[in-house]
């Protein structure tokens, strides 16, 4: 009798476990379908189209690796890649560096309402749509009527062609990007700083450590996970820069500010070279994936966890 009850109980538990598993699968099914349709599907389609000559209006024609061979001899693509790498290195360094500096300054002892004001002021640009920010900065950068050149004129500095000079256009775009996005890094760093136990600082104060030593030996090592997170997020975003460049310069003058995503868009939806655009997009996907993997690999040597 006991054996029968034990068998029945095991069967009931098995059925209950199956029902719970089925319920779990049903809950994640919408996410799985959406991810497959909106992420996996387009990636597989892009890989397929990258092996074809496709102008949208006629059926795709298989050309093998020809599009990838053309990438190697495309001088415009080389310029666009250099622009994107330049933007990524400088913008990520400034966003993360200035964000950390602001977070350290705000995290100091000050009245709570002042901290709230500073956090709000620095984070507010993040909430504004990038297109609107770009339009505003476009007016600021005007050579003859822009506010920046007006104040430079008061200092007897000649007007600068911020958006039409090959030498100034990328720094101008980066400056706007830093103004727009630094607040997010600041907020993440601030959360990381507030998560550090005060016990570390109290112990170090017994050894008469100054502020520089506290930051170097306590603060910086303990916020390396936050630093690593910001570097990854900003790197991926910078490699896909698009909106601000389209609004500010349309990629000009010439190709001086054209980004890789903008080049992909132009080939796909203006020139209808869908196969070539897909091949370019796949290279960007590979670059982002490799750089992220390298970051994770290298991060194991400098990211410290409590």
PyMOL commands that set and color helices and strands:
alter all, ss='L'
color gray80, all
select helices_A, chain A and resi 2-49+66-72+75-106+112-127+130-140+147-154+169-194+198-205+211-222+224-239+243-248+260-269+274-302
alter helices_A, ss='H'
color red, helices_A
select strands_A, chain A and resi 52-53+61-62
alter strands_A, ss='S'
color yellow, strands_A
deselect
rebuild
show_as cartoon
